């Protein structure tokens, strides 16, 4: 059995590879069509003009689904491993809420382009990366609290490293963006897709775009640390029939068919 066939390890791998492909393919399409400059544009700029906008949107919508599924599996795994620890279970529930909020932000980014509804797009970015950073911080804390019984120190420090990488990227991107859009370099820079090194604000623009790409890949790298954990978990569906025929009239309050999720995990 190959490593990606063990448990649900393919799920975080698919999330990372698909999301990275959505950024890269949109970038290639936008640069080939000369819609953006090839030297590190904003990720959002590569999904602003058709046809790359269509590609960017549909691929990020799939990434949203993969993110929701990955975070749910992680939530169920932690709950099954430590069912008697109320502190970790509380953090686990908060983490799921933060993670799904971050996924919702990614869906907003995919469907509200920068050139159409700029402030809604920015709100989606804040939800994706800001709340997403909170999710990674909480999962890192949970990982440290689960060692040494369930986690080795190596995976905890790897998650802490990606968290610090994300925080550094957020900090530099925030400072450079505030400086760039403060008005000192002129109005309307939010919609500008082509930059020349001689343009005013070019330096903070480049710092901001590099930080955004760094932030995106630091966030994706965090989910690579789930691979070993997901090799030891599986989810299955169990169907419980309430009658021998689908045509029978059910008593009030009873469904004809009930479906549930059965979770099984091992360490």
Rosetta blueprint (number, residue, H / E / L):
1 X L
2 X L
3 X H
4 X H
5 X H
6 X L
7 X L
8 X L
9 X H
10 X H
11 X H
12 X H
13 X H
14 X H
15 X H
16 X H
17 X H
18 X H
19 X H
20 X H
21 X H
22 X H
23 X H
24 X H
25 X H
26 X H
27 X H
28 X H
29 X H
30 X H
31 X H
32 X H
33 X L
34 X L
35 X L
36 X L
37 X L
38 X L
39 X L
40 X L
41 X L
42 X L
43 X L
44 X H
45 X H
46 X H
47 X H
48 X L
49 X L
50 X L
51 X L
52 X H
53 X H
54 X H
55 X H
56 X H
57 X H
58 X H
59 X H
60 X H
61 X H
62 X H
63 X H
64 X H
65 X H
66 X H
67 X H
68 X H
69 X H
70 X H
71 X H
72 X H
73 X H
74 X H
75 X H
76 X H
77 X H
78 X H
79 X H
80 X H
81 X H
82 X L
83 X L
84 X L
85 X L
86 X H
87 X H
88 X H
89 X H
90 X H
91 X H
92 X H
93 X H
94 X H
95 X H
96 X H
97 X H
98 X H
99 X H
100 X H
101 X H
102 X H
103 X H
104 X H
105 X H
106 X H
107 X H
108 X H
109 X H
110 X H
111 X H
112 X L
113 X L
114 X L
115 X L
116 X L
117 X L
118 X H
119 X H
120 X H
121 X H
122 X H
123 X H
124 X H
125 X H
126 X H
127 X H
128 X H
129 X H
130 X H
131 X H
132 X H
133 X H
134 X H
135 X H
136 X H
137 X H
138 X H
139 X H
140 X H
141 X H
142 X H
143 X H
144 X H
145 X H
146 X H
147 X E
148 X L
149 X L
150 X L
151 X E
152 X L
153 X H
154 X H
155 X H
156 X H
157 X H
158 X H
159 X H
160 X H
161 X H
162 X H
163 X H
164 X H
165 X H
166 X H
167 X H
168 X H
169 X H
170 X H
171 X H
172 X H
173 X H
174 X H
175 X H
176 X H
177 X H
178 X H
179 X H
180 X H
181 X L
182 X L
183 X L
184 X L
185 X L
186 X L
187 X L
188 X L
189 X H
190 X H
191 X H
192 X L
193 X L
194 X L
195 X L
196 X L
197 X L
198 X L
199 X L
200 X L
201 X L
202 X H
203 X H
204 X H
205 X H
206 X H
207 X H
208 X H
209 X H
210 X H
211 X H
212 X H
213 X H
214 X H
215 X H
216 X H
217 X H
218 X H
219 X H
220 X H
221 X H
222 X H
223 X H
224 X H
225 X L
226 X L
227 X H
228 X H
229 X H
230 X H
231 X L
232 X L
233 X E
234 X E
235 X E
236 X E
237 X E
238 X E
239 X E
240 X E
241 X E
242 X L
243 X L
244 X L
245 X L
246 X L
247 X L
248 X L
249 X L
250 X L
251 X L
252 X L
253 X L
254 X L
255 X L
256 X L
257 X E
258 X E
259 X E
260 X E
261 X E
262 X E
263 X E
264 X E
265 X E
266 X L
267 X L
